[in-house]
Amino acid sequence: MQHSRTRIVIDGATAGLIGAAVVALWFLLFDLSRGHGFETPSLLAATLLHGLRDPHLLHHSMIRLVGEYTLLHFSAFLCVGVAAALLLEAAENEPPFLVSVLIFFGAFEVFFIAVVLFLGPHVMAALTWWGIIVGNLLATAAMLAYFFWRHPMLAKNLFGSGWLRVAREGGFAGVVGAAVVAIWFLGYDLASGDFLRTPTILGAMIFRGADAAPSAHVSAALVMGYTVLHFFAFVGFGLAIAILLAASEWEPFLALGVFLLFAVFEVFFVGFVTLLDSSVVSQLGWWKIVAGNILALLAMTAYFLQGHRGLRLKLVERWATLDLDGQEMGDLGVGIAAHPDPQPTGNGHGHPKPLQP
């Protein structure tokens, strides 16, 4: 038992270090994409450790500020990883503790955002709320993936093999869809003579604002930053579809929600880009965006159909069952109308008619 506890603590510490590294790499890409390298760690170190509220003072001793925050950052994630590991171990023995694990990771997300909000508006403006959420979600996913990879039986005991299969299916389908869109954009840019132009424009629009998108130059930071968000969004979309398909095994009609989700995804992406700046859509070509997403949806559909071959038959059987139930209800209504219940005899006042001698 003690050996198992020590192993879990060590794996939790390792998972925490992995999560810290993922967040650090994300914010490095985030800062480089906006043209301000190491702005996030230096800003947080100056505010948390030195009480500086003026972002213009960050140029002094930036290396020292980055080193101080990196030490604090990795130490905090080390503690978070160990705490999460101990909670997961407790949840294996007592399943109700699984809710505590979910609350713990949710509180972890909220706590970091609350700290940044408390530090002041200039810190929140520099980091942006969605950058914080994406970084922490990436770290959480990396930590859980490592821990469950090291303890596969723990994952099965906590979630069951069915939900693990759903997670793997949805994650892989999202990667397939994201890869198809990336290859489509890459091929289009190569054919038009503008290598990596599409991810550069989209990355500049997200990280630097819509005004900077048309004049953005190709850079590794912009391309990699957008690629991370691109795959992150598709993996989340794939997980949502996988959960719907898993639920459709019990209620086949829920599979129709997948088509609705496809349509919402398509409209959302085009609408989101248009809302930010319609000139970006005209520059990229709306048909190119729509075609890339359609290719991705077709690839994801083909992948999901391999694992749900009997879903169409179940949907037909369920439709036939509902149709038969509807006919039976209709026949019952016709029978009641044709043979109404006899009216009780009486004197008109609800009392039985007295018997005649």
C-alpha positions as CSV (number, residue, x, y, z in Angstrom):
1,M,0.0,0.0,0.0
2,Q,2.8,2.4,0.9
3,H,4.6,1.6,-2.3
4,S,1.4,2.3,-4.3
5,R,0.9,5.6,-2.5
6,T,4.5,6.7,-3.2
7,R,4.1,5.8,-6.9
8,I,0.9,7.8,-7.1
9,V,2.5,10.8,-5.5
10,I,5.5,10.6,-7.8
11,D,3.2,10.3,-10.9
12,G,1.1,13.1,-9.6
13,A,4.2,15.3,-9.3
14,T,5.3,14.4,-12.8
15,A,1.8,15.2,-14.1
16,G,2.0,18.6,-12.4
17,L,5.3,19.3,-14.1
18,I,3.9,18.3,-17.4
19,G,0.9,20.6,-16.9
20,A,3.2,23.5,-16.0
21,A,5.3,22.9,-19.1
22,V,2.2,22.8,-21.3
23,V,0.9,26.2,-19.9
24,A,4.4,27.7,-20.2
25,L,4.6,26.7,-23.8
26,W,1.1,27.9,-24.6
27,F,1.8,31.4,-23.1
28,L,5.1,31.5,-24.9
29,L,3.3,30.9,-28.2
30,F,0.6,33.4,-27.1
31,D,3.1,36.1,-26.4
32,L,5.2,35.5,-29.5
33,S,2.1,35.5,-31.6
34,R,1.3,39.0,-30.4
35,G,4.9,40.2,-30.8
36,H,5.6,40.4,-27.0
37,G,7.8,37.6,-26.0
38,F,7.7,36.5,-22.4
39,E,5.2,39.3,-21.5
40,T,2.9,36.9,-19.5
41,P,5.4,35.5,-17.0
42,S,7.2,38.8,-16.5
43,L,3.9,40.6,-16.0
44,L,2.6,38.1,-13.5
45,A,5.9,38.0,-11.6
46,A,6.1,41.8,-11.4
47,T,2.5,42.0,-10.2
48,L,2.5,38.9,-7.8
49,L,6.0,39.1,-6.4
50,H,6.9,42.8,-6.6
51,G,3.5,44.6,-6.5
52,L,4.2,46.5,-9.7
53,R,1.0,47.8,-11.4
54,D,2.6,49.6,-14.3
55,P,3.3,47.4,-17.3
56,H,5.9,49.8,-18.7
57,L,8.2,48.8,-15.9
58,L,8.4,45.2,-17.1
59,H,11.4,45.9,-19.4
60,H,13.7,46.1,-16.4
61,S,15.2,42.7,-15.3
62,M,12.9,40.7,-17.5
63,I,15.1,37.6,-17.3
64,R,14.9,37.8,-13.5
65,L,11.2,38.2,-13.6
66,V,10.7,35.3,-15.9
67,G,12.9,33.1,-13.8
68,E,11.1,34.0,-10.6
69,Y,7.7,33.3,-12.1
70,T,8.8,30.1,-13.7
71,L,9.9,28.8,-10.3
72,L,6.6,29.8,-8.7
73,H,4.6,28.4,-11.7
74,F,6.2,24.9,-11.6
75,S,6.0,24.7,-7.8
76,A,2.3,25.5,-7.8
77,F,1.6,22.9,-10.5
78,L,3.7,20.4,-8.6
79,C,1.4,20.8,-5.6
80,V,-1.7,20.7,-7.8
81,G,-0.5,17.5,-9.5
82,V,0.1,15.7,-6.2
83,A,-3.3,16.8,-4.8
84,A,-5.1,15.7,-7.9
85,A,-3.3,12.3,-7.7
86,L,-4.3,11.7,-4.1
87,L,-7.9,12.7,-5.0
88,L,-8.0,10.3,-7.9
89,E,-6.6,7.5,-5.7
90,A,-9.4,8.2,-3.1
91,A,-12.0,8.3,-5.9
92,E,-10.9,4.8,-7.0
93,N,-11.7,3.4,-3.5
94,E,-14.8,5.6,-3.0
95,P,-16.5,6.5,-6.2
96,P,-18.4,9.5,-4.7
97,F,-15.0,11.2,-4.5
98,L,-15.0,11.5,-8.3
99,V,-17.3,14.5,-7.9
100,S,-14.6,16.1,-5.7
101,V,-12.0,15.5,-8.5
102,L,-14.2,17.4,-11.0
103,I,-14.8,20.2,-8.5
104,F,-11.1,20.4,-7.9
105,F,-10.2,20.9,-11.5
106,G,-13.1,23.3,-12.0
107,A,-11.9,25.3,-9.0
108,F,-8.4,25.3,-10.4
109,E,-9.7,27.0,-13.5
110,V,-11.8,29.5,-11.7
111,F,-9.1,30.3,-9.1
112,F,-6.5,31.3,-11.7
113,I,-8.9,33.6,-13.5
114,A,-10.0,35.1,-10.2
115,V,-6.4,35.8,-9.3
116,V,-5.7,37.5,-12.6
117,L,-8.9,39.6,-12.2
118,F,-7.8,40.6,-8.7
119,L,-4.4,41.7,-9.9
120,G,-5.9,44.5,-12.0
121,P,-7.4,45.3,-15.4
122,H,-4.0,45.7,-17.2
123,V,-3.1,42.1,-16.3
124,M,-6.4,40.8,-17.5
125,A,-6.2,42.9,-20.7
126,A,-2.7,41.6,-21.4
127,L,-3.6,37.9,-20.8
128,T,-7.2,37.8,-22.0
129,W,-9.7,35.5,-20.4
130,W,-9.8,33.0,-23.3
131,G,-6.0,32.6,-23.3
132,I,-6.1,31.7,-19.6
133,I,-8.9,29.2,-20.1
134,V,-7.2,27.5,-23.1
135,G,-3.9,27.2,-21.3
136,N,-5.4,25.7,-18.2
137,L,-7.6,23.3,-20.2
138,L,-4.6,22.1,-22.1
139,A,-2.7,21.6,-18.9
140,T,-5.6,19.7,-17.3
141,A,-5.9,17.4,-20.4
142,A,-2.2,16.7,-20.4
143,M,-2.1,15.9,-16.7
144,L,-5.1,13.6,-16.9
145,A,-3.8,11.9,-20.0
146,Y,-0.4,11.2,-18.3
147,F,-1.9,10.0,-15.1
148,F,-4.4,7.7,-16.7
149,W,-1.7,6.4,-19.1
150,R,0.4,5.5,-16.0
151,H,-2.6,4.0,-14.2
152,P,-5.0,2.5,-16.8
153,M,-6.9,0.4,-14.3
154,L,-7.6,3.4,-12.3
155,A,-9.2,5.1,-15.3
156,K,-11.3,2.1,-16.0
157,N,-12.5,1.8,-12.4
158,L,-13.4,5.5,-12.3
159,F,-15.0,6.0,-15.6
160,G,-15.5,2.5,-17.1
161,S,-14.1,1.3,-20.3
162,G,-17.1,2.6,-22.2
163,W,-16.4,6.3,-21.5
164,L,-12.7,5.8,-22.1
165,R,-13.6,4.4,-25.6
166,V,-15.8,7.4,-26.2
167,A,-13.0,9.8,-25.2
168,R,-10.5,8.1,-27.5
169,E,-13.0,8.0,-30.3
170,G,-13.9,11.7,-30.0
171,G,-10.4,12.8,-29.6
172,F,-9.1,10.9,-32.6
173,A,-12.0,12.0,-34.7
174,G,-11.3,15.6,-33.8
175,V,-7.6,15.2,-34.8
176,V,-8.7,13.7,-38.1
177,G,-11.0,16.6,-38.8
178,A,-8.4,19.2,-37.8
179,A,-5.8,17.5,-40.0
180,V,-8.1,17.5,-43.0
181,V,-8.8,21.2,-42.7
182,A,-5.1,22.0,-42.2
183,I,-4.1,20.0,-45.2
184,W,-6.8,21.7,-47.3
185,F,-5.7,25.1,-46.3
186,L,-2.0,24.2,-46.9
187,G,-2.8,22.8,-50.4
188,Y,-4.8,25.9,-51.3
189,D,-2.1,28.3,-50.1
190,L,0.6,26.3,-52.0
191,A,-1.6,26.4,-55.2
192,S,-2.1,30.2,-54.9
193,G,1.6,30.8,-54.1
194,D,1.0,32.1,-50.5
195,F,2.6,29.5,-48.3
196,L,0.8,29.3,-44.9
197,R,-1.2,32.5,-45.6
198,T,-4.5,31.2,-44.2
199,P,-3.3,30.2,-40.7
200,T,-1.3,33.4,-40.6
201,I,-4.4,35.6,-41.3
202,L,-6.6,33.6,-38.9
203,G,-3.9,33.6,-36.2
204,A,-3.3,37.4,-36.5
205,M,-7.0,38.0,-36.3
206,I,-7.3,36.0,-33.1
207,F,-4.1,37.1,-31.3
208,R,-3.6,40.6,-32.6
209,G,-7.1,41.7,-33.7
210,A,-9.0,42.0,-36.9
211,D,-7.2,45.2,-38.0
212,A,-3.8,43.4,-38.0
213,A,-5.0,40.4,-40.0
214,P,-4.8,41.7,-43.6
215,S,-1.2,43.0,-43.2
216,A,0.1,40.1,-41.2
217,H,3.3,38.4,-42.3
218,V,3.9,34.7,-42.1
219,S,5.5,33.7,-38.8
220,A,6.0,30.5,-37.0
221,A,4.5,31.9,-33.8
222,L,1.2,32.9,-35.5
223,V,1.0,29.6,-37.4
224,M,1.7,27.4,-34.4
225,G,-0.6,29.5,-32.1
226,Y,-3.5,29.1,-34.5
227,T,-2.7,25.4,-35.0
228,V,-3.0,24.7,-31.3
229,L,-6.4,26.5,-31.1
230,H,-7.5,24.8,-34.3
231,F,-6.8,21.3,-33.1
232,F,-8.1,22.2,-29.6
233,A,-11.5,23.3,-31.1
234,F,-11.8,20.2,-33.3
235,V,-11.0,17.8,-30.5
236,G,-13.7,19.4,-28.3
237,F,-16.1,19.1,-31.3
238,G,-15.2,15.5,-31.8
239,L,-15.8,14.7,-28.1
240,A,-19.3,16.3,-28.3
241,I,-20.2,14.1,-31.3
242,A,-18.8,11.0,-29.6
243,I,-20.9,11.6,-26.5
244,L,-24.0,12.1,-28.7
245,L,-23.3,8.9,-30.6
246,A,-22.8,7.0,-27.3
247,A,-26.1,8.3,-26.0
248,S,-27.8,7.2,-29.3
249,E,-27.0,3.6,-28.5
250,W,-29.8,3.9,-25.9
251,E,-32.0,6.3,-27.9
252,P,-31.2,6.2,-31.6
253,F,-33.1,9.4,-32.4
254,L,-30.3,11.3,-30.5
255,A,-28.2,10.6,-33.6
256,L,-30.1,13.2,-35.4
257,G,-28.5,15.7,-33.0
258,V,-25.2,15.0,-34.7
259,F,-26.5,16.5,-37.9
260,L,-27.7,19.5,-36.0
261,L,-24.3,19.8,-34.4
262,F,-22.6,19.6,-37.8
263,A,-24.8,22.5,-39.1
264,V,-24.2,24.6,-36.0
265,F,-20.4,24.1,-36.2
266,E,-20.4,25.1,-39.8
267,V,-22.5,28.2,-39.3
268,F,-20.6,29.2,-36.1
269,F,-17.2,29.2,-37.7
270,V,-18.2,31.3,-40.7
271,G,-20.3,33.6,-38.5
272,F,-17.5,34.0,-36.0
273,V,-15.0,35.0,-38.6
274,T,-17.5,37.3,-40.3
275,L,-18.3,38.9,-37.0
276,L,-14.7,39.8,-36.3
277,D,-14.1,41.2,-39.7
278,S,-15.9,40.6,-43.0
279,S,-12.9,41.7,-45.0
280,V,-11.0,38.6,-43.7
281,V,-13.7,36.4,-45.1
282,S,-13.5,38.1,-48.5
283,Q,-9.7,37.9,-48.4
284,L,-9.7,34.2,-47.5
285,G,-12.7,33.3,-49.6
286,W,-15.9,32.1,-47.8
287,W,-16.1,29.1,-50.1
288,K,-12.7,28.0,-49.0
289,I,-13.7,28.0,-45.4
290,V,-16.9,26.2,-46.0
291,A,-15.2,23.6,-48.3
292,G,-12.5,22.9,-45.7
293,N,-15.1,22.4,-42.9
294,I,-17.3,20.2,-45.2
295,L,-14.2,18.0,-46.0
296,A,-13.5,17.7,-42.3
297,L,-17.1,16.8,-41.4
298,L,-17.1,14.1,-44.2
299,A,-13.8,12.6,-42.8
300,M,-15.1,12.6,-39.2
301,T,-18.4,11.1,-40.3
302,A,-16.6,8.3,-42.2
303,Y,-14.5,7.6,-39.1
304,F,-17.5,7.5,-36.7
305,L,-19.5,5.3,-39.1
306,Q,-16.8,2.6,-38.7
307,G,-17.4,2.3,-35.0
308,H,-21.2,2.7,-35.3
309,R,-22.2,0.5,-38.2
310,G,-25.4,-0.7,-36.6
311,L,-26.7,2.8,-35.8
312,R,-28.7,3.2,-39.0
313,L,-30.5,-0.1,-38.4
314,K,-31.3,0.9,-34.8
315,L,-32.6,4.2,-36.1
316,V,-34.9,2.5,-38.6
317,E,-36.1,0.0,-36.0
318,R,-36.8,2.8,-33.5
319,W,-38.8,4.7,-36.2
320,A,-40.8,1.6,-37.0
321,T,-41.5,1.1,-33.3
322,L,-42.8,4.6,-33.0
323,D,-44.9,4.2,-36.1
324,L,-46.4,1.0,-34.8
325,D,-47.2,2.6,-31.4
326,G,-48.8,5.5,-33.3
327,Q,-51.0,3.1,-35.3
328,E,-52.0,1.2,-32.2
329,M,-53.0,4.4,-30.4
330,G,-55.0,5.4,-33.5
331,D,-56.8,2.1,-33.6
332,L,-57.6,2.4,-29.9
333,G,-59.1,5.8,-30.5
334,V,-61.2,4.6,-33.4
335,G,-62.4,1.6,-31.2
336,I,-63.4,3.9,-28.4
337,A,-65.3,6.2,-30.8
338,A,-67.1,3.3,-32.4
339,H,-68.1,1.6,-29.1
340,P,-68.7,4.3,-26.5
341,D,-69.5,3.3,-22.9
342,P,-73.2,2.9,-22.2
343,Q,-74.7,5.9,-20.3
344,P,-75.9,5.1,-16.8
345,T,-79.7,5.1,-16.5
346,G,-81.2,7.5,-14.0
347,N,-83.8,10.2,-13.5
348,G,-81.6,13.0,-14.8
349,H,-80.3,14.1,-11.4
350,G,-77.6,11.5,-10.9
351,H,-79.9,9.2,-8.9
352,P,-80.9,5.8,-10.1
353,K,-84.5,5.5,-11.4
354,P,-86.7,3.7,-8.8
355,L,-87.9,0.3,-9.6
356,Q,-91.5,-0.1,-10.6
357,P,-93.5,-2.7,-8.8
